[in-house]
Amino acid sequence: MISDAFPRTPVSHIVVVVPAHNEQDLLDACLTALARAQRRVVDVASVSVSTIVVLDACTDDSALIAARHPSVSAVEVAHRNVGAARAAGFATYVPEHCASTWFATTDADTRVGEDWLLGHLRHAAEGALAVAGTVAVDFEGHVEENLGVRSSYDAHYRNEFGHPHVHGANLGVRAAEYLSVGGFAPLTTGEDHDLVRRLELGGIECRRVCDIPVTTSGRLRGRAPDGMAGFLRSLEATA
């Protein structure tokens, strides 16, 4: 909870960054879900939201899909690097008041819930400086032929408060704290774990929560070398 001696400035603005590399098949669902979450937090909490899609070396129709969403700003880069893409998204928004801005990030193959941003806002109001949420995997159309992967995932994943997981698909942090540790590093994988590690080394606790889950693709060939798809492949090998 927030200390009475050191009260936290209420969040008045949320910035959401979505890195995307050739995600034309999944991006529309991602942005549609984010638009619902944005409308919900604006209506309920009167907090403004900026959603930024970082189109990283896209050669498909991802840019056209992003342009169909009026609540989304698109930035084009050519990094082929998820850490650099996330960092580029947040770098486009320089908050005038860091203390009252919340940074959140998800992935282009992920659908957030309608109350996702409200949940981040609630944790921030309770004093959280950083939040790591959980992920549910949508196996439909991907690995339904291999039920062992689903069973292994359910057995390995801890969907509970205090869980050990960190996902770029469901991560939030106060802007001031994000900037204090230098933001996302230009890593092709593990940029989410690296950011949380540096936050915690700096004495900034990352609250591990399970009440704001997102749903991500169960594909076995993703964009980051050792991201969720890599984890699912490792389960497939042992299933």
C-alpha positions as CSV (number, residue, x, y, z in Angstrom):
1,M,0.0,0.0,0.0
2,I,1.0,3.6,-0.4
3,S,2.9,5.0,2.5
4,D,1.3,8.0,4.2
5,A,4.7,9.6,4.5
6,F,5.5,9.2,0.7
7,P,2.2,9.4,-1.1
8,R,2.2,8.5,-4.8
9,T,1.0,10.9,-7.5
10,P,-2.2,9.4,-9.0
11,V,-1.8,8.1,-12.6
12,S,-3.4,10.5,-15.1
13,H,-2.1,9.0,-18.3
14,I,-1.2,5.6,-19.6
15,V,1.1,4.8,-22.5
16,V,0.8,1.3,-24.1
17,V,3.4,0.1,-26.5
18,V,3.0,-2.9,-28.8
19,P,6.0,-4.1,-30.9
20,A,5.0,-5.8,-34.1
21,H,7.1,-7.6,-36.8
22,N,5.0,-9.0,-39.6
23,E,1.9,-9.6,-37.4
24,Q,-0.9,-9.0,-40.0
25,D,-2.8,-12.1,-38.9
26,L,-3.0,-11.2,-35.3
27,L,-2.5,-7.5,-35.0
28,D,-6.1,-6.5,-35.6
29,A,-7.4,-8.6,-32.7
30,C,-4.7,-7.2,-30.5
31,L,-5.6,-3.6,-31.3
32,T,-9.3,-4.2,-31.1
33,A,-8.9,-5.6,-27.6
34,L,-6.7,-2.7,-26.6
35,A,-9.3,-0.2,-27.9
36,R,-11.9,-1.7,-25.6
37,A,-9.6,-1.5,-22.6
38,Q,-8.8,2.1,-23.5
39,R,-12.4,3.1,-23.7
40,R,-13.1,1.3,-20.4
41,V,-10.4,3.1,-18.5
42,V,-11.3,6.5,-20.0
43,D,-15.0,6.0,-19.1
44,V,-14.5,4.6,-15.6
45,A,-11.4,6.4,-14.4
46,S,-11.1,9.5,-16.7
47,V,-7.5,8.5,-17.4
48,S,-6.2,9.2,-20.9
49,V,-4.4,6.6,-22.9
50,S,-1.9,6.7,-25.8
51,T,-1.4,3.4,-27.7
52,I,1.7,3.1,-29.9
53,V,2.4,0.3,-32.3
54,V,6.0,-0.1,-33.2
55,L,6.2,-1.6,-36.7
56,D,9.6,-3.2,-36.7
57,A,10.9,-4.1,-40.2
58,C,7.4,-5.1,-41.3
59,T,7.0,-6.3,-44.9
60,D,3.4,-7.4,-44.7
61,D,0.2,-5.5,-44.1
62,S,0.7,-4.7,-40.4
63,A,1.0,-1.0,-41.1
64,L,-2.3,-1.0,-43.0
65,I,-4.0,-2.8,-40.1
66,A,-2.6,-0.4,-37.6
67,A,-3.9,2.5,-39.7
68,R,-7.5,1.2,-39.4
69,H,-7.4,1.9,-35.7
70,P,-7.9,5.6,-35.0
71,S,-6.8,5.4,-31.4
72,V,-3.4,4.0,-32.4
73,S,-0.2,5.8,-33.3
74,A,2.2,3.9,-35.5
75,V,6.0,4.2,-35.4
76,E,8.2,2.4,-38.0
77,V,11.7,1.2,-37.2
78,A,14.0,-1.4,-38.7
79,H,15.7,-3.0,-35.7
80,R,14.4,-6.6,-35.9
81,N,14.9,-6.5,-32.1
82,V,12.0,-6.6,-29.7
83,G,13.8,-4.8,-26.9
84,A,14.8,-2.0,-29.2
85,A,11.2,-1.8,-30.6
86,R,9.7,-1.5,-27.1
87,A,12.2,1.1,-26.2
88,A,11.5,3.0,-29.4
89,G,7.8,3.1,-28.6
90,F,8.2,4.6,-25.2
91,A,10.9,7.0,-26.4
92,T,8.3,8.6,-28.7
93,Y,6.3,9.7,-25.7
94,V,8.2,12.0,-23.3
95,P,5.9,12.5,-20.4
96,E,5.7,16.0,-19.1
97,H,4.9,14.6,-15.7
98,C,6.7,11.2,-15.3
99,A,5.3,10.7,-11.8
100,S,1.8,10.6,-13.1
101,T,2.4,8.4,-16.2
102,W,2.1,4.6,-16.3
103,F,3.9,2.7,-19.1
104,A,2.3,-0.7,-20.1
105,T,3.3,-3.1,-22.8
106,T,1.9,-6.1,-24.5
107,D,2.5,-8.1,-27.7
108,A,1.0,-8.1,-31.2
109,D,-0.1,-11.7,-30.8
110,T,-1.9,-11.0,-27.6
111,R,-5.4,-9.9,-26.6
112,V,-5.9,-8.0,-23.3
113,G,-9.1,-8.1,-21.3
114,E,-11.5,-5.1,-21.2
115,D,-10.4,-4.3,-17.6
116,W,-6.7,-4.8,-18.3
117,L,-5.7,-1.1,-18.0
118,L,-8.1,-0.6,-15.1
119,G,-6.3,-3.4,-13.3
120,H,-2.9,-1.8,-14.0
121,L,-4.3,1.5,-12.7
122,R,-5.7,-0.2,-9.6
123,H,-2.3,-1.7,-8.7
124,A,-0.6,1.7,-9.3
125,A,-3.1,3.3,-7.0
126,E,-2.2,0.7,-4.3
127,G,1.4,1.7,-4.6
128,A,2.9,-0.7,-7.1
129,L,5.7,0.8,-9.1
130,A,5.9,-2.1,-11.5
131,V,3.5,-5.0,-12.3
132,A,4.1,-8.3,-14.0
133,G,0.9,-10.1,-15.0
134,T,0.1,-13.6,-16.1
135,V,-0.6,-15.0,-19.6
136,A,-3.1,-17.6,-20.7
137,V,-2.3,-19.4,-24.0
138,D,-4.8,-19.8,-26.8
139,F,-3.9,-23.2,-28.2
140,E,-6.8,-23.2,-30.7
141,G,-5.5,-23.7,-34.2
142,H,-1.9,-24.1,-33.1
143,V,-1.1,-27.2,-31.1
144,E,-4.5,-28.8,-30.6
145,E,-3.1,-32.0,-32.1
146,N,-0.6,-32.2,-29.3
147,L,-2.5,-32.2,-26.0
148,G,0.7,-32.9,-24.1
149,V,1.9,-29.3,-24.7
150,R,-1.3,-27.9,-23.1
151,S,-1.0,-30.3,-20.2
152,S,2.7,-29.5,-19.7
153,Y,2.0,-25.8,-19.8
154,D,-0.8,-26.1,-17.2
155,A,1.5,-28.1,-15.0
156,H,4.4,-25.7,-15.2
157,Y,2.6,-22.4,-15.1
158,R,1.9,-20.8,-11.8
159,N,-1.2,-18.6,-12.2
160,E,-1.2,-17.1,-8.7
161,F,-0.2,-13.9,-6.9
162,G,3.6,-13.9,-6.3
163,H,4.2,-16.0,-9.4
164,P,7.8,-16.1,-10.9
165,H,6.8,-15.2,-14.4
166,V,7.7,-12.1,-16.5
167,H,6.1,-11.5,-19.8
168,G,6.5,-8.5,-22.2
169,A,2.9,-9.3,-23.1
170,N,1.7,-8.2,-19.7
171,L,4.0,-5.7,-18.0
172,G,3.6,-2.2,-16.5
173,V,5.8,0.3,-14.7
174,R,5.7,3.9,-13.6
175,A,7.4,6.1,-16.2
176,A,9.7,7.6,-13.7
177,E,11.0,4.2,-12.5
178,Y,11.2,3.0,-16.1
179,L,13.4,5.9,-17.1
180,S,15.5,5.7,-13.9
181,V,16.9,2.3,-15.0
182,G,17.3,3.2,-18.6
183,G,14.2,1.5,-20.0
184,F,14.2,-1.6,-22.3
185,A,17.6,-2.8,-23.5
186,P,18.1,-3.7,-27.2
187,L,17.8,-7.4,-26.6
188,T,16.4,-9.8,-29.2
189,T,14.9,-11.9,-26.4
190,G,14.5,-11.6,-22.6
191,E,14.2,-7.8,-22.6
192,D,11.3,-8.1,-20.2
193,H,13.2,-10.2,-17.7
194,D,16.2,-7.8,-18.1
195,L,14.1,-4.7,-17.3
196,V,12.5,-6.3,-14.2
197,R,15.9,-7.5,-13.0
198,R,17.3,-4.0,-13.2
199,L,14.2,-2.5,-11.5
200,E,14.6,-4.9,-8.7
201,L,18.3,-4.4,-8.4
202,G,17.5,-0.7,-8.0
203,G,15.1,-1.5,-5.1
204,I,12.0,-1.1,-7.2
205,E,9.7,-4.1,-6.4
206,C,7.8,-5.6,-9.3
207,R,4.4,-6.8,-8.1
208,R,3.6,-10.3,-9.5
209,V,-0.2,-10.4,-10.0
210,C,-2.7,-12.8,-11.6
211,D,-5.9,-10.6,-11.7
212,I,-5.1,-8.9,-15.0
213,P,-4.4,-11.8,-17.4
214,V,-3.9,-11.6,-21.1
215,T,-4.4,-14.2,-23.8
216,T,-1.5,-14.9,-26.2
217,S,-1.1,-17.1,-29.2
218,G,-0.1,-20.7,-28.8
219,R,2.0,-20.7,-32.0
220,L,5.2,-22.6,-31.8
221,R,7.1,-20.2,-34.1
222,G,7.1,-16.7,-32.7
223,R,9.1,-13.6,-33.4
224,A,11.5,-13.6,-30.4
225,P,13.9,-16.5,-30.4
226,D,13.2,-17.6,-26.8
227,G,9.9,-16.0,-26.2
228,M,6.6,-17.7,-25.4
229,A,6.8,-19.8,-28.6
230,G,10.2,-21.0,-27.6
231,F,8.9,-22.0,-24.2
232,L,6.1,-23.9,-25.8
233,R,8.5,-25.7,-28.1
234,S,10.5,-26.8,-25.1
235,L,7.3,-28.3,-23.6
236,E,6.6,-30.0,-26.9
237,A,9.9,-31.7,-26.7
238,T,9.2,-33.1,-23.3
239,A,5.4,-33.9,-23.8
